[in-house]
Amino acid sequence: MTVIAGSTKRKKGWRNRLKLVVLLLLLVSALAGGGGVAFSLMYQPEWPIEIIEIVEVVQRLSPELPVSVLPKRENVPDWRNEERVNILLLGVDRRPNEVNAPTRTDTILIATIDPGSKSAGLLGVPRDLWVDIPYKEGSIIQDRVNTAYFYGDFYKYPGGGPALAMETIRRNLGVKTHYYASIEFEGFENIIDTLGGVTIDMKEPLIDPHYPTRDFGTMSIYIPAGVQHLDGEKALWYARSRFQWADFGRMKHQQELLMAIRDRAMQLGIIPKLPALIGDLGGTVKTDLSVSEILTLATIAREIDPESIMSRSLDMKYLTATLTTAGADVVVPDRQKVKELINEMFFDPKLRKEDASILVLNGTSKTGLAGRVASHLQGRGLTQVTTGNADALSYKETIIYDYSAKRYTANYLAEMLGVPASQVKAKNDPARQADVTVILGDDAKVPKN
């Protein structure tokens, strides 16, 4: 493959586009299970030539990047120590006359990969979900979740639209996403067309007399039922149309298309298609994942069995349709049911298995400390958390008592709260109020993430 020479700016542009192509293909491979590929600086003899060529291309365009090394960044998971990683996938509804203008997201998916349990999942979020959007410090606006991206760019939220979309998901669903990847309609079509189209087994025909066009008009579209090979334009129809199935059918279609893209890429081999993809995508795909992180993600994905992949959508089992005061049709979450789904998909299965009750006691004079810590624990999927005050408010060090041999939970809490192992103690007390009790001392801090 020809290496592009030129200015530093041009080389950087090619590197960025290349990593986005690799991200898309490796991410869908990860979610499909069993198709991920391990990368390192040392080639393995069993690798197919296409995989070796991908590594070579990455290294040629980014020779300063040792692709086997995961860079250390703050507030992101340590994949080498088997911490779960969540990635927000966004389809951006940007029209031709909105090149640099704030815009909304048309598609919202959350991908999750857990190296510890060797599992993964994909959750579809309806764009009409009614949420609190913290668009400014100390200020919240209620609107559909698909507007968070717009507000982030419009109000110059730190990190822009992607950052506010991530914070809105965390605030309303309790899921912290560590990275994002966004793609505009044009980029999506180009990927499909460069791969020669994708095959979908359509159980019903696609009929939409009011499909939105890019000039803000509508058109009538139709695809018959059965096995269909879709080009970029028709694949976008399948991903976007809401006329028959509303958002819930769309989310299922979007997940089907991710798998179809993966299958098609694996059939053809991606290397012959890379030059066209890199040239076509331009600025239509964005991500904050580095090449090194993308390749590390692929290494993890290789070990995930297809049976350990969970695909879900926030549909009407978890939502209630309602009208806003302005008369808009939206859906609001059933908090308890959504919480149960989120816990099932995004939190440590070993914690769920122990199902420990946790009592957080404030052993300091810091008002509200136990409540803040408990709130953080609940946001991490620990649902049985209660609070109170300790027998004294003069504890210098935080102590964790494990009363029910729920050692995994006790150690998890210690790591999260920065408590040394020497301060985690097994104890027998028939009158205990919980399986694990945390007494917060002066050294206690509420975790930031």
N, C-alpha and C positions, 0 to 999 in steps of 0.2 A: 504494500500500500504506500502511496506517495506521501511523504511528510511535507507539510506546508511550511514554507519558509517565509520570512517577512519581518515586519516590525513586532516589537514586544506586544503591542496592543492586539495585533492580528492573531498572534500565537495564543494569547490569553483567551480571545474570543473562541478560537477553535477548541481549546481545552475545556472551556465552560460548556460548549455545545456537546462535545463528546461525552462529558461526564453525565449530562442530562439524558442522552440516549442510553448509555449504559445503565443509569439509574432506573429508567422506565422498564427496560427489558429484564434487569435482574430483580427488580421489585415484584413485577408480576410473576416472575419465575418463583420467587420466594413464597408468594401467596398461593400459587398453584401447588406447591409442595413437591419435593422430590426432584425438582429441576434446577435447583440452585447449584452453583459451582464454586469450589474452593479456589482462592487466589493467594499466591505468595510470590516472593521473588525467585523461588526455586520451582521450576516447572516439574510437574509430575508426569511420568511416561504414559499414564492412562488417559490424560486429557486429550480430547479431540483437538484437531488443528485449529478449529474456529476459536476455541477458548484461548489457546496460546496466542493467537493473533490479536485477540482483544487486549490481553495483557501487554503485548508488545506495542500496540497502538497507544494505549494509555501511557506507557513509559516513554515512548518517543515524544509525545506531545507534552508530557509533564515529567521530564527526567529528574526533576528535583524531588519528586514525590516517591518515597519508598512505600509501595502500595500495600505491603503487609503490616505497616505500622499504623495504628489508630491514634490520631492526634488527641491530646488531652484538652478537653474544653470544659468549662464550668457548667454546672447544672444540666448535664446530659448524662445518660446512662453509661456505665462502664461495661461494655459488651463482653469484655474478656472475663469479667467476674459475674457473668450470666445475669445481668440486669435487663429487664424488659425495655424495649424501645417502641415508641408510638410515633407514627408519621401521619400527618394530615395531608390528604390528597385533595386538591381543589381543581375543578374545572371552571375556568374564568370566562364569564359572559362579556367579552370585550368586542364591540362592533368596530367596523373599519374607521368610523369617524371618531373613535374614542382612543386614539393611539396612546396618549399620555394622560388620559382622564381617569379618575377613580371609577371603578366598576364593581359589579356584584359577582358572586360565584353561583354557577348553575348546578354544580355537582360538589358534594361534600362526602368524603369517605375517610374513615380512620383505619389505618393499617396498624396492627400490633404484632410484634415478634418477641417471643420469650425464649431466650437461649437456655435458661435453666430447665424449663419443662419441655423444651423442644416442641413448642406449639406456636400457632399463629392465628390471626383472625382478621376479618374485614367487616367494619360496621358502616352501613349507609345511614346518613343523617338527612332527613327531608329539609328542603330549602325553606319551607313555610313554617318551620319550628319557631315558635314565639319565645324569645329569650331576652335576658338582660345583657346589653352590650356596654362594657365600661370604656367608652370611647375617649374619655379624658380622665385624668386623675381626679377622683372624687365625684365623677359624673357618670350617670348611667342613662341609656336610652333603651326603651323596649321596642323591638322590631323583629322582623324575620332574621333567622340566622344567616341567610345568604347576603344580608346587607353589611355584615361585620367587616368584610373585606373593603367595601366602599368607604365606610366610616374611617377605617384605619388609614387609608390613603388621603381622604378628604381632610381629616383633622390632624394629619401628620403624627399619628400615634407612633411611638418609638418602634421601629421595625416595620411600619406601614401596614398595609392590608393583611399580609400573611400573619404578622405578629398579633394583630387584634383578633383575627379569626381563631388563632390558637388559644388566646386568652379567653375568648367567648366560649369555646368548647370546654375549657377547663372549668370556668365559672359555673356553667349550666349543666354539664354532664359529669363533672368530677374526673375527667380524663386529661392528664397532662400530656400534650403532644410535644415531642422533643425536636422534631424537624418537620419541614413541609416540602411539598412539591406541587407546583401548579402548572397547568397547561391550558392554553387558549384553544378555541375551536379550530383555528387554522392549523396549529401544531398537531392536534389530534387527527385531523383529516390527512395531513401529510404523512404521519406515521403509518396509518392504515394503508394509504396508497403506495407508499414505498415498500411495504411488506407484501404488496400484491393483493390486498383485501384480507378479510377474515371470514370464517364460516360460523354461522349461528343456526341452531335448530330452533326455529320459531314455532311455538305451539299454537299461536294465533296470528292472523294477519295484522299488520300495522296499518291503521287507518287514522289519519288526522287531517281534517279539512281546515285546520287553523294553525298549522305549524309556523312558528315565528321565523321570519327571514332576517338577514343581517341589516336590512334597511328599515327595520321596525315595522314591516308589513307582515302578511301571512301568506301561506300557500297550502295547497292540498297535496298530501303525500300518501303513498300506498306501497306496501311490500306484502306479497302473499305469504301465507303460512307455509311451513316446511323448511327443509334445509336450504339456507340462502347464503350465497357468497357475497358479502357486502363490501363495496368500495368505501373510501373515506367519507363521502357525502352521506351515503345511506347508513353507514355505521353511526354517524353523528345523529341522524334521524332517530335511530334505535335508542341511542343514549339519552336524547333530549325530550322526545315526545311524551306529553303528559295527558293527551286527550282521552285515551282509553283507560289508563291505569293510574293516573295521578302520580305523585312522587314515588309511591311505594313500588309500582311496577318499574318505574325508571331506575330506581336503585338496584333492583334485581338485574335489569338489563345492563347497567354499568358494570356490575360485578361479572356478568357473563362475558362482556367485551374484554375486560382485563385478562380473563383466562384465555379467550380466543386470541388475543394479541400474543400472549406467551406461547401458545401452541404453534401459531404461525411462525413466530421468530425461531422456535426450536426446529421446525421442519426445514426452513430455508437456510439456516445459518445466517447470523447477523452480519458477519464481516463484509460480504459483497454489497450489503445495503447501507453500511455506515456512511460512505461519502455522500450519498443522496440525502440521508436523514440529517446529517450535520449541516448540509447546505440549506435544506428546506426549513429547519426548525427556527433558525434565527433567534429572536427574543421571545418566542411563544411559549417556552418552557423555562421554569425557574425552580431552583431548590437551594437550600442552605446546607445540604450534605456535600462533603468533599468527596473527591474520587476515592481516597483512602477509606472513608467511611462506607461508601457504596460497595466497595469490594469486600470489606469486612462483613457487611450485611449479607453478601452473597455466600460467604463462608458459613455463616450461621444457618442460612436457609437450606444449605445442602443437607443438614442433619434433621430437617423437619419432615416427619412422615405425613403423607396426604391425609391420613385419618385424623391428624391432629390440627387440621385447619378448620376454623369455625367461620361461617359466613352468616351475618345477621343484618337486619334492617330495623330501624325505629319505625315500625308500622303501627296500625291502629290497635294492636294489642297493648301498646305502650303509650298511646296518645289519645287525646280527645279533641274533636273538631269544635271550633268556636268562632265567634265573630268578635273583632276588636270594636272599640267604641267608635272607630271610624268606618265600621262596616266591612273590614277586610276579612277574608276567610283564612284562618291560620289553624295550627294544631298546637296544643299545649301538652306537656309531658305528665304522665302519671308518675310522680316522683319515686314512689316505692318500687313500681315495676321497672322503671328505667334503671334505678339503682341496682336492682337484682341482676339485670342484664349486663350492666357495666361491670359489676363485681365478677360475673361469670366470665366475661371476655378479657378484662384488662388487668386483673389482679392475680397475685401469686396463688397458684392452685394448692401449694402446700399450706398456706395460711387458711384457705377455704376449708381444707381437709381438717385441720385442727379446730377451726371454728371456735376460737377461744373468746371468752368474755374478758374485757379489759376494764380495770378501774384506774383512773388517773387522779391522783391526789396532789393537791398543792401543799408542799411543805415549805413554802416561802411566804414572804410578805408581798409578793408581786400579785396584785389583784388581777384575776381573770386568766392567770397562766394555765391552769388545768384546762379551762375551756378552749383556749387557743390550741393547745397541744391535741386535745380530743378532736377538735374540728379537723386538724391536719390528718390525724389517724383515720377518721371517717372518710376523708377525701382519698385515702390510699386503699379503700375497700374494706377496712375493719369496721364492721357495722355494729358490733356489740360493745360500745364504749360508753362508760358513765364517768361522772366526775364527782369530786368532793374535796374537802380539806383534810389534811393529815392531822395526826394527834398533836403536832406541834408545827410552828411556822419557822423553824430554825434549822432545817436540814441544809447542810453545806453541799452535800453530794446527792445526786439522783440515784435511787436504788430501785431495782426491779425484782419483784418476788414472783417466782413461778410456783404456784400451788398445785397444779394439776398435770405436771409433766408435759406441758405444752412448750417444750424447749425451743422449737423452731420459731414460734411466735415471740417468745421472750428474747431470743437472740436477734430477731428481726427488729424488735423495738429498740434494743440496745444499739444496734448499728444505726438506725434512723436517728436516734436521739443523741448519738455520740457518747454512750455510756460504756465505760470499760468493762471487760468480761468479769473482772473481780467484783463488780457491783451488781451482777446478776446472780441471784441466789435461789436455789430450790428450797422450798419451805412447806411444812405440813401444818395446816390449820383448818380443822373441821368447820370453823365458823367463818371461813373466808367469804368475801362478797363477790369475788370474781376469780377466774382461772389465773389471771396475771394481774398484779397490782404494780403500778408505777408511782413511786413517791418522788415528786419533783423537788430537787434541791436548788441552791443558788447557782449551780453550774448549768442548769437546764436552759436550753434555747429551743424556740419553735423552729423546726426545719423550714428552709426557704423553698424547697421544691418537693 
